[in-house]
Amino acid sequence: MPTFHHFDGFRIEVRSRDHSPPHFHMIGPDFHALVDIRSLQVIRGTYNRKALAEVVAWAAGQTEALMIEWRRLNERG
């Protein structure tokens, strides 16, 4: 899967043919969580609280780019 962003020890992926609501995957060595792009709330999965705080702070300034990528990969036309 294409990595949208790398952090120290984990990454963010936006996947094609994924389900709604629009979300991204936060993947680390011992966690994998789905985070809603609009609300920045965890939909499901496990996560490290420190990593989640870092992701939410980063994603708050990236919601438009994340939505554009999610739509590009997932909207059927």
C-alpha distance (Angstrom), angle and dihedral (degrees) to the residues before:
residue distance angle dihedral
M1 . . .
P2 3.78 . .
T3 3.76 114.2 .
F4 3.79 112.2 -133.4
H5 3.82 96.0 -170.5
H6 3.81 139.0 -2.4
F7 3.77 125.4 -140.5
D8 3.77 126.7 -177.8
G9 3.80 101.6 -72.6
F10 3.80 100.7 -5.9
R11 3.79 142.6 48.8
I12 3.80 144.5 -145.3
E13 3.81 120.2 -126.5
V14 3.78 131.1 -172.4
R15 3.79 107.1 -160.8
S16 3.78 132.1 -154.2
R17 3.80 122.9 -122.4
D18 3.80 89.4 21.3
H19 3.80 127.4 151.4
S20 3.79 129.7 -104.8
P21 2.95 142.7 -65.7
P22 3.80 97.3 65.0
H23 3.79 106.6 -103.8
F24 3.77 145.2 149.0
H25 3.78 132.3 -131.9
M26 3.81 119.9 -117.5
I27 3.81 105.9 -158.2
G28 3.77 127.6 -174.5
P29 3.79 135.2 157.4
D30 3.81 93.0 -86.5
F31 3.81 104.2 19.2
H32 3.80 142.7 51.8
A33 3.79 120.5 -176.6
L34 3.78 135.0 170.1
V35 3.80 113.4 -135.5
D36 3.81 123.3 -162.9
I37 3.81 109.1 -123.5
R38 3.81 95.4 -145.3
S39 3.81 100.9 44.9
L40 3.83 98.7 23.2
Q41 3.81 87.6 -136.5
V42 3.80 122.6 138.7
I43 3.80 109.4 -104.4
R44 3.79 93.7 -169.1
G45 3.76 143.4 -36.0
T46 3.75 138.2 67.2
Y47 3.76 126.3 -64.6
N48 3.76 146.4 170.9
R49 3.82 109.6 -111.0
K50 3.80 93.0 -138.0
A51 3.82 91.4 50.8
L52 3.80 91.4 47.1
A53 3.81 91.7 52.0
E54 3.81 89.7 50.7
V55 3.81 92.0 48.3
V56 3.80 94.5 47.5
A57 3.82 91.4 50.0
W58 3.81 90.3 49.6
A59 3.82 96.1 41.8
A60 3.80 93.3 50.9
G61 3.80 87.0 73.9
Q62 3.80 94.6 39.2
T63 3.81 104.3 51.4
E64 3.81 94.5 110.5
A65 3.81 93.1 49.8
L66 3.82 91.2 44.9
M67 3.82 91.5 50.7
I68 3.79 92.1 47.9
E69 3.81 90.4 52.1
W70 3.80 93.3 44.7
R71 3.82 91.0 50.8
R72 3.79 92.3 45.9
L73 3.80 91.3 53.7
N74 3.80 99.5 36.9
E75 3.78 115.1 27.9
R76 3.75 112.9 100.2
G77 3.70 113.1 -141.9
